[in-house]
Amino acid sequence: MPPRTTRVVCLVRRPDGEPALGDFAVEQRPLPPLSEGRLLVRNLYMSVDPSMRGRLESTEKHYTHNFTPGSPLDGRALGVVVESRCPSVPPGTFVRHQLGWREWAVLDLAETDAAGRIDPQLAPLPTWLGLLGQTGFTAYVGLTRIAEVRPGDTVFVSAAAGAVGSAAGQLARLLGAERVIGTAGGPDKCALLVKEFGYDAAADYRAEPVRDALARLAPDGIDVYFDNVGGEQLAAALHALRTGGRVALCGMMSQFGGASRSADINQLIQAVLKRLTLRGFIVRDHDDLRPEFESRVADWLRSGRITARETVTDGLDSAAGALLTLLDGGNVGKMLVRLADDPYHRA
Ligand SMILES: NC(=O)c1ccc[n+]([C@@H]2O[C@H](COP(=O)([O-])OP(=O)(O)OC[C@H]3O[C@@H](n4cnc5c(N)ncnc54)[C@H](OP(=O)(O)O)[C@@H]3O)[C@@H](O)[C@H]2O)c1
């Protein structure tokens, strides 16, 4: 008997400062009726993203709508169709969609991008939310279209052990970068950057000013900065960039909670002096690149030239904690929650 309700993570109240577990609760909510054109999906994995942090606030509009206290959260997820009222998507099909933070979802195919099929034979299911998903695509768009990485470039990536960062370092190399430098929090992550993600050098931003680290690791300067954190690291990169350097502004992990960094903004004079290009982007504006991205990255995955890495917690009850862990730097690679048994997972 298909379920009529689902467990879902709701926002109890907006965070007062840093988010806390008490700001979230798992509640039982009714599922919409399975009318014509709809799919009942058992979610298997859900993505945990930094953008959730901004969406908990009322003031600033982030990538998409902000959450309301008392309402369910949502976000990227992947599941299997259990019941279908749409003949072209039979039960057993694996789909990616936007109704994460819940165990079951009813998807309406009349809504744009409600469900994209994925092929579990091509790559493991978690990879479809990570390296082959929005995460890897963000790194690809930032490097190819925004920063226009060229053979021979020296590329610097911040939050380099995270989901986008671990993809960006590897992709930069595959796109021809000569030297790839990353920053991350702590010695263990820095070791991983070099050992697992192919970075030439890594610096721990908590142990050393990034401006000093870049002077040491890239004494001749950098050509490209892939910015995931803003603040001090962006200011340091502005100093290290060569004339004509390019910056892909992807995200600002250090700026959540309205942290003021006026001293860093003052460094923008570097952009004038060195004729830099700084370009922000939102990945969903670049969907025309997706087929090219999927084909190239799937090839690199198959041939073992790129590694997908995830940090996975188990069960919907762990989801709010997974978000707090991500914001605190407790993840390596893509942060995911497994919501049900993965038929393809081998322990
Ligand atoms: N523009 C777009 O369309 C788009 C799309 C997706 C993601 N993004 C952005 O891409 C960035 C990375 O996202 P992700 O999903 O890959 O997350 P992630 O990098 O896997 O996780 C966030 C990481 O940020 C680091 N961090 C946290 N606070 C920090 C601080 N104050 N200073 C420096 N680093 C800090 C932590 O690593 P450490 O342990 O190293 O500190 C943490 O692991 C985010 O800024 C996100 O908003 C943008």
The ligand as an SDF file (V2000), in Angstrom:
LIG
                    3D

 48 52  0  0  0  0  0  0  0  0999 V2000
   27.1510   29.8670   -7.7660 N   0  0  0  0  0  0  0  0  0  0  0  0
   26.4830   28.7210   -7.7890 C   0  0  0  0  0  0  0  0  0  0  0  0
   25.6400   28.4730   -8.6440 O   0  0  0  0  0  0  0  0  0  0  0  0
   26.7920   27.7140   -6.7230 C   0  0  0  0  0  0  0  0  0  0  0  0
   26.2880   26.4040   -6.7930 C   0  0  0  0  0  0  0  0  0  0  0  0
   26.6460   25.4860   -5.7780 C   0  0  0  0  0  0  0  0  0  0  0  0
   27.4740   25.8990   -4.7380 C   0  0  0  0  0  0  0  0  0  0  0  0
   27.9190   27.1860   -4.7030 N   0  0  0  0  0  0  0  0  0  0  0  0
   28.8210   27.6580   -3.6590 C   0  0  0  0  0  0  0  0  0  0  0  0
   30.0010   26.8890   -3.7230 O   0  0  0  0  0  0  0  0  0  0  0  0
   30.6260   26.8850   -2.4490 C   0  0  0  0  0  0  0  0  0  0  0  0
   30.9480   25.4490   -2.0680 C   0  0  0  0  0  0  0  0  0  0  0  0
   29.7290   24.7340   -1.9430 O   0  0  0  0  0  0  0  0  0  0  0  0
   29.7340   23.1670   -1.6680 P   0  0  0  0  0  0  0  0  0  0  0  0
   28.3630   22.6700   -1.8510 O   0  0  0  0  0  0  0  0  0  0  0  0
   30.8250   22.5570   -2.4280 O   0  0  0  0  0  0  0  0  0  0  0  0
   30.0800   23.1270   -0.1170 O   0  0  0  0  0  0  0  0  0  0  0  0
   31.3760   22.4550    0.5210 P   0  0  0  0  0  0  0  0  0  0  0  0
   32.5720   23.1730   -0.0110 O   0  0  0  0  0  0  0  0  0  0  0  0
   31.3020   20.9890    0.3950 O   0  0  0  0  0  0  0  0  0  0  0  0
   31.1650   22.7850    2.0510 O   0  0  0  0  0  0  0  0  0  0  0  0
   31.4110   24.0370    2.5430 C   0  0  0  0  0  0  0  0  0  0  0  0
   32.8770   24.1450    3.0210 C   0  0  0  0  0  0  0  0  0  0  0  0
   33.1530   25.5150    3.2620 O   0  0  0  0  0  0  0  0  0  0  0  0
   34.2280   25.5970    4.1540 C   0  0  0  0  0  0  0  0  0  0  0  0
   34.0040   26.7220    5.0660 N   0  0  0  0  0  0  0  0  0  0  0  0
   33.0280   26.8840    5.9850 C   0  0  0  0  0  0  0  0  0  0  0  0
   33.1470   28.0760    6.6080 N   0  0  0  0  0  0  0  0  0  0  0  0
   34.2520   28.6730    6.0690 C   0  0  0  0  0  0  0  0  0  0  0  0
   34.9200   29.9110    6.3060 C   0  0  0  0  0  0  0  0  0  0  0  0
   34.4780   30.7870    7.2200 N   0  0  0  0  0  0  0  0  0  0  0  0
   36.0310   30.1840    5.5780 N   0  0  0  0  0  0  0  0  0  0  0  0
   36.5000   29.3120    4.6410 C   0  0  0  0  0  0  0  0  0  0  0  0
   35.8990   28.1100    4.3970 N   0  0  0  0  0  0  0  0  0  0  0  0
   34.7870   27.8130    5.0940 C   0  0  0  0  0  0  0  0  0  0  0  0
   34.2750   24.2600    4.9290 C   0  0  0  0  0  0  0  0  0  0  0  0
   35.5070   23.6210    4.5870 O   0  0  0  0  0  0  0  0  0  0  0  0
   36.8520   23.8770    5.4440 P   0  0  0  0  0  0  0  0  0  0  0  0
   36.9360   22.7710    6.4310 O   0  0  0  0  0  0  0  0  0  0  0  0
   37.9020   23.8100    4.4170 O   0  0  0  0  0  0  0  0  0  0  0  0
   36.7100   25.2020    6.1070 O   0  0  0  0  0  0  0  0  0  0  0  0
   33.1220   23.4520    4.3420 C   0  0  0  0  0  0  0  0  0  0  0  0
   33.4400   22.1020    4.1630 O   0  0  0  0  0  0  0  0  0  0  0  0
   29.6550   27.5750   -1.4950 C   0  0  0  0  0  0  0  0  0  0  0  0
   30.0500   28.9070   -1.3220 O   0  0  0  0  0  0  0  0  0  0  0  0
   28.3360   27.5030   -2.2270 C   0  0  0  0  0  0  0  0  0  0  0  0
   27.4600   28.5200   -1.8340 O   0  0  0  0  0  0  0  0  0  0  0  0
   27.5950   28.0930   -5.6690 C   0  0  0  0  0  0  0  0  0  0  0  0
  1  2  1  0
  2  3  2  0
  2  4  1  0
  4  5  1  0
  4 48  2  0
  5  6  2  0
  6  7  1  0
  7  8  2  0
  8  9  1  0
  8 48  1  0
  9 10  1  0
  9 46  1  0
 10 11  1  0
 11 12  1  0
 11 44  1  0
 12 13  1  0
 13 14  1  0
 14 15  2  0
 14 16  1  0
 14 17  1  0
 17 18  1  0
 18 19  2  0
 18 20  1  0
 18 21  1  0
 21 22  1  0
 22 23  1  0
 23 24  1  0
 23 42  1  0
 24 25  1  0
 25 26  1  0
 25 36  1  0
 26 27  1  0
 26 35  1  0
 27 28  2  0
 28 29  1  0
 29 30  1  0
 29 35  2  0
 30 31  1  0
 30 32  2  0
 32 33  1  0
 33 34  2  0
 34 35  1  0
 36 37  1  0
 36 42  1  0
 37 38  1  0
 38 39  2  0
 38 40  1  0
 38 41  1  0
 42 43  1  0
 44 45  1  0
 44 46  1  0
 46 47  1  0
M  CHG  2   8   1  16  -1
M  END
$$$$
